Amino acid sequence: MRLSKKITELSEVFYKHDDDLVLTIFWNSLYIAFLLLPLGINLPTPFFIISIILGIVNVFKSRKKFVLDNKTVLLFPLYFIIMLLSLFYTDNISDGLNILQRSLSLFLFPLIFLFVKEDASTVKKLFDFLLFGLIISFFVNFSIAVYNSISMIKGGFSLEVSIDDLTTFFNALMHGWNYFIGDEFSKLINPSYLSLYILLVLSYYLKNNLDTRLRTCVVVILFLYLFLLASIAAYMILIIMSLILIFNISNKSRKHTMFIMFLLGIIVFLNNPRVLDFYSKVKDIGNTIEYANSTSEKARLLSWDASIKLIEEAPLLGYGIGDANDVLIKKYKELGYTYNFENKYNAHNQFLQTLLQTGVLGLGILVSIFILLAIRMKRSGNEFSVFLILFVSLVFESMLVRFNGIVFFSIIMPLLLKKRSILSSRIIRNIPTS
């Protein structure tokens, strides 16, 4: 009896449509992919591919026409077509085709969602599975950091203790702590992507009261995760999100209490070692000598500087998706940005990256998507937080270059752009015509 109850509870976690096996597997593949997304891109990729194939099957098997009430999602396929056309004036066709292959989900998922019916509870499970994946990835990363730290400390420990041994040991102890901060803590995927996932999950769940110990514990873990990932952009977004949440509280005494907690939280986050190093290592941006040990923020600023100089030379059409990174890397060498050149960094800003790839036409489509999203998201502070997270993420990273960024945006953004937001409790439906 107890076993059958557990099986029933487990089956309710996944999507089930008695009359449509294709849609059942489509949604469950997406759920598993979102669960695995924070654990590296190789694990969820097969499930994303399965969901795309079944989504296309659903489009062709469905005899129902769709109403273009949600025609704004067609901006994504249009963006893909502009990228495709840029191949005609790019020299590095091979790299261009690789980017197009990674970007296919931008073309396919928005079209698929025009034919797929979904309600708020179905979409909410995407966030539930992403949350489970984030919790798992936190403990995986934490375990790796503990193991690396212990190995480092053991290397500095000796039974015959001398002054030099103590110095070595304390240096090892301090270096061991570094495994818990920033890039060293996130060995599975880029910290910027993890921070994006965490912030979106927080914005989705913080609209509800922390009325259970489990929910409070989960939120604490996510905040700790953000702290350890040490993303400056994520900290900025979190500050604004917190202020929006506080000002939406109607009870004055509770608002004052939350504001005090907010200030204490600011003090804690700003004392992160990576944040303390930020100003000292970024302030002399013009000095490009010996900056290999600088923060990623300085490298990012230099990427922006080189990108802007290139855009000024070819603002209309850009350089094509195949040549954009090639010309940027050459520019690093020309400007003496050795660290960026050796690491072959992209623009670290999707708007600049788009200008480099497809010029003002591609940028116009990308900006239009966010303008329409801002109009959709103006309904509440919680929804505006989601807009802010997505927009700022693209300011600090070229999210539409890597597959884990592309596939995430190609699913979440079209659902947000639909007539009824996935953040509401109302039903989201594509109503077919007769």
C-alpha positions as CSV (number, residue, x, y, z in Angstrom):
1,M,0.0,0.0,0.0
2,R,2.8,2.4,1.0
3,L,4.8,1.5,-2.2
4,S,1.8,2.1,-4.4
5,K,1.3,5.5,-2.8
6,K,4.9,6.4,-3.4
7,I,4.6,5.4,-7.1
8,T,1.4,7.5,-7.4
9,E,3.2,10.5,-5.9
10,L,6.2,10.0,-8.2
11,S,3.9,9.8,-11.2
12,E,2.3,13.1,-10.3
13,V,5.7,14.8,-10.5
14,F,5.9,14.0,-14.2
15,Y,3.6,15.1,-17.0
16,K,0.8,12.6,-18.0
17,H,-1.6,12.9,-20.9
18,D,-3.7,9.8,-21.3
19,D,-4.6,10.5,-24.9
20,D,-1.2,11.8,-26.2
21,L,2.0,9.8,-25.7
22,V,4.0,12.3,-27.8
23,L,3.2,15.2,-25.6
24,T,3.8,13.1,-22.5
25,I,7.3,12.2,-23.5
26,F,7.9,15.7,-24.9
27,W,7.2,17.4,-21.5
28,N,8.9,14.7,-19.4
29,S,12.0,14.9,-21.6
30,L,12.1,18.7,-20.9
31,Y,11.7,18.1,-17.2
32,I,14.6,15.7,-17.1
33,A,16.7,18.1,-19.2
34,F,16.0,21.0,-16.8
35,L,16.9,18.7,-13.9
36,L,20.3,17.9,-15.5
37,L,21.0,21.4,-16.8
38,P,22.9,22.6,-13.8
39,L,25.1,19.4,-13.9
40,G,26.7,20.1,-17.2
41,I,25.5,20.4,-20.8
42,N,26.4,16.9,-22.0
43,L,23.9,15.2,-19.7
44,P,20.7,17.1,-20.7
45,T,21.5,17.4,-24.4
46,P,20.0,14.0,-25.4
47,F,16.7,14.9,-23.6
48,F,16.5,18.3,-25.3
49,I,17.0,16.6,-28.7
50,I,14.2,14.1,-27.8
51,S,11.9,16.9,-26.9
52,I,12.7,18.8,-30.1
53,I,12.0,15.7,-32.3
54,L,8.7,14.9,-30.5
55,G,7.7,18.6,-30.6
56,I,8.2,18.6,-34.4
57,V,6.1,15.3,-34.5
58,N,3.4,17.0,-32.5
59,V,3.4,19.9,-35.0
60,F,2.8,17.7,-38.0
61,K,0.3,15.3,-36.3
62,S,-1.8,18.2,-35.0
63,R,-4.6,19.1,-37.4
64,K,-5.5,22.1,-35.4
65,K,-4.5,25.5,-36.6
66,F,-2.9,28.0,-34.2
67,V,-3.9,31.6,-33.7
68,L,-1.1,34.1,-33.9
69,D,-2.0,35.7,-30.7
70,N,1.5,34.8,-29.6
71,K,3.2,35.9,-32.9
72,T,5.9,37.7,-30.9
73,V,7.6,34.3,-30.4
74,L,8.3,34.3,-34.1
75,L,11.0,36.8,-33.5
76,F,13.3,34.0,-32.4
77,P,13.1,32.1,-35.7
78,L,13.6,35.4,-37.4
79,Y,16.7,36.0,-35.4
80,F,17.9,32.5,-36.5
81,I,17.3,33.4,-40.1
82,I,19.3,36.6,-39.8
83,M,22.2,34.5,-38.4
84,L,21.8,32.1,-41.3
85,L,21.9,34.9,-43.9
86,S,25.1,36.2,-42.4
87,L,26.9,33.1,-43.7
88,F,26.8,34.7,-47.1
89,Y,29.4,37.3,-46.0
90,T,31.4,35.3,-43.6
91,D,34.7,33.5,-44.5
92,N,34.8,30.9,-41.6
93,I,31.8,28.8,-42.8
94,S,32.8,25.9,-40.5
95,D,32.5,27.9,-37.3
96,G,29.3,29.6,-38.6
97,L,27.7,26.2,-39.2
98,N,28.6,25.1,-35.7
99,I,27.0,28.1,-34.2
100,L,23.9,27.6,-36.3
101,Q,23.7,24.0,-35.2
102,R,23.8,25.0,-31.6
103,S,21.2,27.7,-32.3
104,L,18.6,25.4,-33.9
105,S,16.6,25.4,-30.7
106,L,16.0,29.2,-31.2
107,F,14.2,28.3,-34.4
108,L,12.4,25.2,-33.3
109,F,11.2,25.6,-29.7
110,P,9.2,28.8,-30.3
111,L,7.5,27.2,-33.3
112,I,6.8,24.0,-31.3
113,F,5.2,26.0,-28.4
114,L,2.8,27.6,-30.9
115,F,1.2,24.1,-31.3
116,V,1.6,22.8,-27.7
117,K,-1.0,23.4,-25.1
118,E,0.3,23.9,-21.6
119,D,-1.1,25.2,-18.3
120,A,0.7,27.0,-15.4
121,S,1.1,23.8,-13.4
122,T,2.8,22.1,-16.3
123,V,5.3,24.9,-16.9
124,K,5.8,25.3,-13.1
125,K,7.3,21.8,-13.1
126,L,10.1,23.1,-15.3
127,F,11.2,25.3,-12.4
128,D,10.6,22.5,-9.9
129,F,13.0,20.2,-11.8
130,L,15.5,23.0,-12.3
131,L,15.4,23.7,-8.6
132,F,16.1,20.0,-7.9
133,G,19.0,20.1,-10.3
134,L,20.4,23.2,-8.6
135,I,20.3,21.6,-5.2
136,I,22.0,18.5,-6.5
137,S,24.7,20.6,-8.3
138,F,25.3,22.6,-5.1
139,F,26.2,19.5,-3.1
140,V,28.2,18.0,-6.0
141,N,30.2,21.2,-6.2
142,F,30.5,21.5,-2.5
143,S,31.8,17.9,-2.3
144,I,34.4,18.6,-5.0
145,A,35.5,21.8,-3.2
146,V,35.9,19.9,0.1
147,Y,37.9,17.1,-1.5
148,N,40.2,19.6,-3.3
149,S,40.7,21.6,-0.1
150,I,41.5,18.6,2.0
151,S,44.0,17.4,-0.7
152,M,45.6,20.9,-0.7
153,I,45.8,21.0,3.1
154,K,47.3,17.5,3.3
155,G,50.0,18.6,0.9
156,G,51.0,21.4,3.2
157,F,50.9,19.2,6.4
158,S,54.0,17.6,7.8
159,L,54.6,15.6,11.1
160,E,57.9,17.3,11.6
161,V,56.7,20.9,12.1
162,S,59.0,23.8,11.4
163,I,58.4,27.5,10.7
164,D,58.5,26.8,6.9
165,D,56.1,23.9,7.3
166,L,53.7,26.1,9.2
167,T,53.9,28.7,6.5
168,T,53.3,26.1,3.8
169,F,50.4,24.7,5.7
170,F,48.7,28.0,6.3
171,N,49.2,29.0,2.6
172,A,47.6,25.6,1.6
173,L,44.8,26.3,4.1
174,M,44.1,29.7,2.5
175,H,44.4,28.3,-1.0
176,G,42.0,25.6,-0.1
177,W,39.4,28.2,0.7
178,N,39.7,29.4,-2.9
179,Y,38.0,26.2,-4.0
180,F,34.8,27.5,-2.4
181,I,34.6,30.8,-4.4
182,G,33.9,31.7,-8.0
183,D,35.0,29.6,-10.9
184,E,36.8,27.2,-8.7
185,F,33.5,26.3,-6.9
186,S,31.6,25.7,-10.1
187,K,33.4,22.8,-11.9
188,L,30.2,21.7,-13.8
189,I,29.2,24.7,-15.8
190,N,30.0,28.4,-16.0
191,P,29.1,30.3,-12.8
192,S,27.2,33.0,-14.8
193,Y,24.8,30.4,-16.1
194,L,24.3,28.8,-12.7
195,S,23.7,32.3,-11.2
196,L,21.1,32.9,-13.9
197,Y,19.3,29.6,-13.1
198,I,19.4,30.4,-9.4
199,L,18.0,33.9,-9.7
200,L,15.1,32.8,-12.0
201,V,14.2,30.0,-9.5
202,L,14.4,32.5,-6.6
203,S,12.2,35.0,-8.5
204,Y,9.7,32.3,-9.2
205,Y,9.5,30.9,-5.6
206,L,10.0,34.1,-3.5
207,K,6.6,35.3,-4.5
208,N,5.3,32.7,-2.0
209,N,5.7,32.9,1.7
210,L,8.5,30.8,3.3
211,D,5.9,29.0,5.4
212,T,7.7,25.6,5.7
213,R,11.1,24.6,7.0
214,L,12.0,22.9,3.8
215,R,11.2,25.9,1.6
216,T,13.2,28.2,4.0
217,C,16.1,25.7,3.9
218,V,16.0,25.6,0.1
219,V,16.1,29.4,-0.2
220,V,19.0,29.6,2.2
221,I,21.0,27.0,0.1
222,L,20.3,29.0,-3.1
223,F,21.5,32.2,-1.5
224,L,24.6,30.5,-0.2
225,Y,25.1,29.1,-3.7
226,L,24.9,32.6,-5.2
227,F,27.4,33.8,-2.6
228,L,29.9,31.1,-3.4
229,L,29.6,31.6,-7.2
230,A,30.6,35.2,-6.6
231,S,29.1,36.7,-9.8
232,I,29.1,40.5,-9.6
233,A,26.2,40.7,-12.1
234,A,24.2,38.3,-10.0
235,Y,24.8,40.3,-6.9
236,M,23.6,43.5,-8.7
237,I,20.4,41.7,-9.8
238,L,19.8,40.2,-6.4
239,I,20.0,43.7,-4.7
240,I,17.4,45.1,-7.1
241,M,15.2,42.0,-6.7
242,S,15.3,42.2,-2.9
243,L,14.4,45.9,-3.0
244,I,11.4,45.2,-5.2
245,L,10.2,42.4,-2.9
246,I,10.7,44.6,0.2
247,F,8.7,47.6,-1.3
248,N,5.9,45.3,-2.2
249,I,5.4,44.3,1.4
250,S,2.3,46.1,2.8
251,N,2.9,45.5,6.5
252,K,5.2,48.3,7.7
253,S,6.8,46.5,10.6
254,R,7.6,43.5,8.4
255,K,8.9,45.8,5.8
256,H,11.3,47.4,8.3
257,T,12.5,44.0,9.5
258,M,13.1,42.8,6.0
259,F,15.0,46.0,5.1
260,I,17.3,45.5,8.1
261,M,17.9,41.9,7.0
262,F,18.6,43.2,3.5
263,L,21.3,45.6,4.8
264,L,22.9,42.8,6.8
265,G,22.8,40.6,3.7
266,I,24.5,43.3,1.6
267,I,27.3,43.5,4.1
268,V,27.8,39.7,4.0
269,F,27.7,39.6,0.1
270,L,30.0,42.6,-0.3
271,N,32.6,40.9,2.0
272,N,33.0,38.1,-0.5
273,P,36.8,38.0,-1.3
274,R,36.0,38.2,-5.1
275,V,34.0,41.4,-4.5
276,L,36.7,43.0,-2.4
277,D,39.2,42.4,-5.2
278,F,36.9,43.8,-7.9
279,Y,37.8,47.5,-7.6
280,S,41.5,47.1,-7.1
281,K,41.9,44.8,-10.2
282,V,39.5,46.7,-12.5
283,K,40.3,50.3,-11.9
284,D,43.3,50.5,-14.2
285,I,41.7,49.1,-17.3
286,G,44.2,50.8,-19.6
287,N,47.1,48.9,-18.0
288,T,47.1,45.6,-19.9
289,I,50.5,44.5,-18.7
290,E,50.6,41.5,-16.3
291,Y,46.8,41.2,-15.9
292,A,46.6,37.4,-16.2
293,N,45.7,37.1,-12.5
294,S,43.1,39.8,-12.8
295,T,39.4,39.2,-12.1
296,S,37.2,38.0,-15.0
297,E,35.5,41.4,-14.7
298,K,38.6,43.2,-16.0
299,A,38.9,40.7,-18.9
300,R,35.2,41.4,-19.6
301,L,35.7,45.1,-19.8
302,L,38.6,44.7,-22.2
303,S,36.4,42.4,-24.3
304,W,33.8,45.1,-24.5
305,D,36.4,47.7,-25.5
306,A,37.7,45.6,-28.3
307,S,34.2,44.7,-29.5
308,I,33.1,48.3,-29.6
309,K,36.1,49.3,-31.7
310,L,35.3,46.5,-34.2
311,I,31.6,47.4,-34.3
312,E,32.6,51.0,-35.3
313,E,34.3,49.6,-38.4
314,A,31.3,47.4,-39.5
315,P,28.1,48.5,-37.8
316,L,25.6,47.6,-40.5
317,L,26.1,43.9,-41.2
318,G,28.8,42.9,-38.7
319,Y,31.3,40.2,-39.7
320,G,29.0,37.2,-39.9
321,I,28.5,34.5,-37.3
322,G,31.6,32.6,-38.5
323,D,34.1,35.5,-38.5
324,A,32.9,37.5,-35.4
325,N,35.1,35.7,-32.9
326,D,38.0,35.5,-35.3
327,V,38.2,39.2,-35.9
328,L,37.7,39.8,-32.1
329,I,40.6,37.6,-31.2
330,K,42.8,39.4,-33.8
331,K,41.7,42.7,-32.3
332,Y,42.8,41.5,-28.8
333,K,46.3,40.8,-30.2
334,E,46.4,44.2,-32.0
335,L,45.4,46.0,-28.8
336,G,47.8,44.0,-26.6
337,Y,45.0,42.3,-24.6
338,T,47.2,39.2,-24.2
339,Y,45.1,37.4,-21.6
340,N,41.9,37.8,-23.7
341,F,43.8,36.7,-26.9
342,E,45.3,33.6,-25.3
343,N,41.9,32.5,-23.9
344,K,40.0,33.4,-27.1
345,Y,37.3,35.2,-25.2
346,N,34.0,36.2,-27.0
347,A,32.4,39.6,-26.4
348,H,31.0,38.7,-23.0
349,N,27.9,40.7,-23.9
350,Q,25.2,39.3,-26.1
351,F,24.2,42.6,-27.5
352,L,27.8,43.4,-28.6
353,Q,28.2,39.8,-29.8
354,T,25.0,40.1,-31.9
355,L,26.3,43.4,-33.4
356,L,29.6,41.6,-34.3
357,Q,27.7,38.7,-35.9
358,T,24.8,40.3,-37.7
359,G,25.0,44.0,-37.3
360,V,22.2,46.4,-36.5
361,L,19.5,44.1,-38.0
362,G,20.2,41.3,-35.6
363,L,20.5,43.7,-32.7
364,G,17.2,45.2,-33.6
365,I,15.4,41.9,-33.4
366,L,17.1,41.0,-30.1
367,V,16.2,44.4,-28.6
368,S,12.6,44.0,-29.9
369,I,12.3,40.8,-28.0
370,F,13.3,42.5,-24.8
371,I,11.1,45.5,-25.4
372,L,8.1,43.2,-25.8
373,L,9.2,41.2,-22.8
374,A,9.3,44.4,-20.7
375,I,5.8,45.2,-21.8
376,R,4.6,41.7,-20.8
377,M,6.5,41.9,-17.5
378,K,5.2,45.3,-16.3
379,R,2.3,43.6,-14.5
380,S,4.1,43.0,-11.2
381,G,7.4,43.5,-9.4
382,N,8.0,39.8,-9.4
383,E,7.6,39.6,-13.2
384,F,9.9,42.7,-13.6
385,S,12.5,40.8,-11.6
386,V,12.5,38.1,-14.2
387,F,12.9,40.6,-17.0
388,L,15.8,42.2,-15.2
389,I,17.5,38.8,-14.6
390,L,17.3,37.9,-18.3
391,F,18.3,41.3,-19.6
392,V,21.3,41.8,-17.3
393,S,22.5,38.3,-18.0
394,L,22.8,39.1,-21.6
395,V,24.7,42.4,-20.8
396,F,27.4,40.4,-18.9
397,E,27.6,37.2,-21.0
398,S,27.2,36.1,-24.6
399,M,24.5,33.7,-23.6
400,L,23.4,32.9,-27.2
401,V,26.8,31.4,-28.1
402,R,26.9,28.4,-25.8
403,F,24.3,25.6,-26.1
404,N,23.3,25.7,-22.4
405,G,22.5,29.4,-22.7
406,I,20.8,29.1,-26.1
407,V,18.5,26.2,-25.2
408,F,17.5,27.8,-21.9
409,F,16.5,31.1,-23.5
410,S,14.8,29.4,-26.4
411,I,12.4,27.6,-24.0
412,I,11.9,30.2,-21.2
413,M,11.7,33.4,-23.3
414,P,8.9,32.2,-25.7
415,L,6.9,31.0,-22.7
416,L,7.3,34.4,-21.0
417,L,6.3,36.2,-24.3
418,K,3.1,34.3,-24.5
419,K,-0.1,36.2,-23.9
420,R,-0.3,34.9,-20.4
421,S,2.9,34.7,-18.4
422,I,4.2,31.5,-16.9
423,L,4.6,33.4,-13.7
424,S,0.9,33.8,-13.2
425,S,-1.4,31.2,-11.8
426,R,-3.7,31.4,-14.8
427,I,-3.9,28.9,-17.6
428,I,-1.7,29.4,-20.6
429,R,-3.3,28.1,-23.7
430,N,-2.9,28.3,-27.4
431,I,-6.6,28.4,-28.5
432,P,-7.1,26.7,-31.8
433,T,-9.4,27.9,-34.4
434,S,-12.3,25.8,-35.6
